[in-house]
Amino acid sequence: MSLLEVKQVNQYYGGSHILRNVNLTAELGKVTVVLGRNGVGKTTLLKSLMGLVPIKSGSITLDGKAIDKATPYERARLGMGFVPQGREIFGRLTVQENLEMGLAYKKGGTPIPAELFELFPVLKQMLGRRGGDLSGGQQQQLAIARALAAGPKLLILDEPTEGIQPNIIKDIGRVIRMLADRGNMAIVLVEQYYDFAEALADQYVVMERGEVIASGPGSEMQARGVRQLVAI
């Protein structure tokens, strides 16, 4: 059974129909990539998954439990981690304090997992530095580490390569693949950088005007002309 199941989800902003009968699944050990041009509803979909915007109809289940009425913090407690577009780290807090924010609902004194510094060694060197003083790539690594701190079983990432230098893009891709290959986490990745998405995709979904217009195994993206579907 899929860890995450999204069925026939509709969402509106005012009178605009943003998501139209969207279906999506995410399985443990796999990366599900969501592709599409700007403005097709990808970020709205992720915000709907996290409860940041309400859905009008349809269902969202996590590990067999209906969560479409759950608050964002309830979804986090159930094992959802979110890396928003633009990173949204706390610029005035130190790296350590940002990571501790990822543990906000854990018991007081819960240590930052040492594994985060194995995944992103640069963060260990910068624990006392303010988040706002980091480079864009370092901030993205911090945002991902913060989302991983509580040990989610579903990790949702919104355009993690945006504005990032190529060497750090490669590091982020390596971490995403490593996390998926362990088999105890499902990953949903919204991405504009096609080559990065194709390299990681176990399955893909293409959106246009709020609808899913194509989906399938990541291994078939090239044969099915997915690059052309999302070309600007």
C-alpha positions in Angstrom: 0.0 0.0 0.0 1.2 3.5 -0.7 2.2 5.6 2.3 0.5 8.7 0.8 -2.6 8.5 -1.3 -4.2 11.6 -2.8 -7.6 11.0 -4.5 -9.7 13.4 -6.5 -8.5 16.5 -4.7 -9.9 19.8 -5.7 -8.9 23.2 -4.3 -9.9 26.8 -5.0 -8.5 30.2 -4.4 -11.5 32.6 -4.4 -13.3 31.7 -7.6 -10.3 30.1 -9.3 -10.2 26.3 -9.5 -6.6 25.6 -8.8 -6.4 21.8 -8.3 -8.7 19.6 -10.4 -9.3 16.0 -9.4 -5.7 15.4 -8.6 -4.5 11.9 -7.9 -1.1 11.1 -6.5 0.6 8.3 -4.6 4.0 8.1 -2.8 5.5 4.8 -1.7 8.1 4.0 0.9 11.6 3.7 -0.7 10.6 5.8 -3.8 10.8 9.3 -5.1 7.7 10.7 -6.7 8.5 13.7 -8.8 5.8 16.3 -9.6 6.6 18.3 -12.8 4.9 21.1 -14.7 5.3 24.7 -15.9 5.1 27.7 -13.5 1.6 28.3 -12.2 0.0 24.9 -12.8 -0.7 24.2 -9.1 2.4 22.3 -7.9 3.1 24.4 -4.8 -0.6 24.5 -4.0 -0.7 20.7 -4.1 2.2 20.5 -1.6 0.6 23.1 0.7 -2.7 21.1 0.5 -0.7 17.9 1.5 0.7 19.8 4.5 -2.7 21.4 5.5 -1.5 24.9 4.8 -4.4 25.4 2.5 -7.7 23.5 2.8 -9.0 21.2 0.1 -12.5 21.6 -1.2 -13.1 17.9 -1.9 -11.3 14.6 -2.3 -9.2 12.8 0.2 -5.6 12.6 1.5 -4.5 9.6 3.5 -1.2 8.9 5.2 -0.4 5.3 6.2 -4.0 4.5 5.8 -5.3 7.4 8.0 -7.4 10.2 6.6 -5.5 13.5 7.2 -7.4 16.0 5.0 -8.9 17.6 8.1 -5.7 17.5 10.2 -3.8 20.7 11.1 -0.2 21.2 9.8 1.2 20.4 13.2 -0.9 17.2 13.5 0.4 16.1 10.1 4.0 16.8 11.2 3.4 14.6 14.3 2.1 11.9 12.0 5.4 11.9 10.2 5.3 14.5 7.4 8.3 16.8 6.8 8.2 19.8 4.5 10.9 21.8 2.8 9.1 24.9 1.3 10.0 26.8 -1.8 12.4 29.5 -0.9 13.7 27.5 2.1 12.1 29.8 4.8 14.8 29.2 7.4 14.9 31.5 10.4 17.6 34.1 9.4 18.2 35.5 12.9 18.5 32.1 14.5 21.7 30.1 14.5 22.0 26.9 12.5 21.7 24.9 15.7 18.5 26.8 16.7 17.0 26.2 13.2 17.7 22.5 13.6 16.1 22.5 17.0 13.0 24.1 15.5 12.6 20.8 13.6 12.3 19.1 16.9 9.7 21.5 18.3 7.1 18.8 19.0 9.6 16.3 20.5 10.3 16.1 24.3 12.5 18.9 25.6 16.2 18.1 25.4 15.8 15.8 22.4 19.2 16.0 20.7 19.8 16.9 17.1 20.3 13.6 15.3 24.0 13.2 14.5 23.1 11.7 11.1 22.2 15.2 9.9 25.8 16.3 10.1 26.8 13.1 8.2 24.4 14.1 5.4 25.4 17.7 5.4 28.8 18.1 7.0 29.0 21.9 6.4 26.2 22.4 9.0 28.3 21.0 11.8 31.0 23.6 11.1 28.4 26.4 11.2 26.3 25.5 14.2 26.8 28.9 15.8 26.4 31.0 12.6 23.1 32.7 11.9 21.0 31.2 9.2 20.7 34.4 7.3 24.5 34.5 6.9 24.7 31.2 5.0 24.9 30.9 1.2 21.7 29.9 -0.6 23.0 26.4 -1.0 23.9 26.1 2.7 20.4 27.4 3.6 18.8 24.8 1.4 20.8 22.1 3.2 19.8 23.5 6.5 16.1 23.6 5.4 16.3 19.9 4.4 18.1 18.9 7.6 15.5 20.8 9.7 12.7 18.8 8.0 14.6 15.6 8.6 15.3 16.3 12.3 12.2 14.7 13.6 12.6 11.6 11.5 9.6 11.9 9.0 8.3 9.0 7.0 7.2 11.3 4.2 9.5 14.1 3.0 8.0 16.8 0.7 10.4 19.1 -1.1 9.4 22.2 -3.2 12.0 23.0 -5.8 15.1 22.3 -3.7 17.5 23.2 -6.5 16.1 26.7 -7.1 19.0 29.3 -7.0 21.5 26.7 -5.9 25.1 26.2 -7.2 25.7 23.0 -9.2 28.0 21.3 -6.6 25.4 21.6 -3.9 22.6 20.4 -6.3 24.6 17.2 -6.7 25.0 16.8 -2.9 21.2 17.3 -2.4 20.4 14.8 -5.1 22.8 12.3 -3.5 21.0 12.7 -0.1 17.5 12.4 -1.5 18.5 9.2 -3.3 20.2 7.8 -0.2 17.1 8.6 2.0 14.8 6.9 -0.5 17.0 3.8 -0.9 16.8 3.0 2.8 13.2 2.0 2.2 11.6 3.6 5.3 10.7 7.0 3.8 8.6 8.2 0.9 9.7 11.4 -0.9 7.6 13.8 -3.0 9.6 16.2 -5.0 8.4 19.2 -7.0 11.2 20.3 -9.3 11.7 22.6 -12.4 15.2 21.4 -13.1 14.2 18.5 -15.4 17.5 16.6 -15.5 17.7 16.5 -11.7 14.1 15.3 -11.5 14.5 12.6 -14.1 17.7 11.3 -12.4 15.8 10.8 -9.1 12.3 9.9 -10.2 11.0 6.4 -9.4 7.6 7.7 -10.5 6.5 10.9 -12.0 3.4 13.1 -12.3 3.0 16.0 -14.8 0.5 18.7 -14.1 -1.1 21.3 -16.4 -3.7 23.8 -15.3 -4.3 22.1 -12.0 -4.8 18.6 -13.5 -2.6 15.6 -13.8 -2.0 15.0 -17.5 0.6 12.3 -17.4 2.1 9.8 -14.9 4.2 6.7 -14.8 7.5 5.1 -13.9 10.5 7.4 -13.8 12.3 5.0 -16.1 9.9 5.8 -18.9 10.1 9.6 -18.8 12.4 9.9 -21.7 10.5 7.5 -23.9 7.2 9.3 -23.1 8.5 12.7 -24.0 8.0 14.2 -20.5 10.7 16.8 -21.1 8.7 18.2 -24.0 5.5 18.3 -21.8 7.1 20.6 -19.3 9.3 22.7 -21.6 8.6 26.4 -21.3 
